[in-house]
Amino acid sequence: METLKRKENLHFEGRPLRCVLLKEFYFTGSSGHPNFPQFEVVAEVDGSLVAYCNRTDFRLTHDWVKKILDDDVELATWFKKECFHSLPNIFQARISELKQRLKQPEGTVWMYSCDWETETGESTGFLQYGYNGEDFLALDIERDSWIALKQQAIPTKLAWDTDKARLHHSMTFTSQWCPDWLKRSLHYGRNFLMRPELPTLSLLQRSPSDPVSCHATGFYPEKARLFWRKDGEEIHQFMNHEEILPNNDGTFQMSADLDVSSVSAADWWRYDCVFQLLDAEVKIIHRLDEAVIKTNKSKNNHLKFLYVLALSNLSSRPDKVNAPGVLEKTKNRHTTT
């Protein structure tokens, strides 16, 4: 495997290889909730927001998405009709139906997703309803029927199984329309969607007694792994993974913590943090080295002094004192000369 970049404690291995696109549609509706929209649609491709609409608003977030509709006026007209009229009415009708069946005035979530293998052309689809914060119904594409995901959903499943028009629409959307949109997305947005962006990898630690956090930020696509190794073997003990979170620029971040309290200083060189894009033959490896760990040790005394001073001046209003955060995750890309 080709080595792309190497430093004493950090090196990159591999070559980019993207082959799968994932598209997800989130249809959300509510009834009787003033803080939630009655209807909205969020469309994502590989974790990046590409479109949003509700009864009155229609937004596209990338120029290549806008060009898809600019080049197909009929499709653009259809989309706006669906967002402003058809889908809200259908969705509210389904909410009313579920409210009557379940005797609960709550909202519902309706999610479509599909993925498309760009090399083989194979695609798979998924459709699921949630209600009152719980999974409710899912579409069984192979059997052309619905699956009840909880006991209360059985009457709805039986009723919807007899509604062939609903089944046909759901099957068509999931198995044909959604994959077709992925193909259009790839055609127009290839440079954006096929780009693998490698992250900044940093080691962070609040204090010598805290775990060392390996923090990766700025990567794309979302499907990635971050883990620790000892002597080249992945370890699972003394590990804590955080969920993948989005950044404002369309990239993602994640962290993996390693408890080093039982690791002697002489053995630190045996550990390294590995970031891996799942759809690309790319790895970034960062060796555990105390010299490159970013800490706030140098700030602690200053922070304590400010905090005590604030308490002495505002002792009568301790509720008004807010201690500053201790851990800063600063973006600092590694470069070579």
Order of alpha helices (4+ residues) and beta strands (2+ residues): beta-beta-beta-beta-beta-beta-alpha-alpha-alpha-beta-beta-beta-beta-alpha-alpha-alpha-beta-beta-beta-beta-beta-beta-beta-beta-beta-beta-alpha
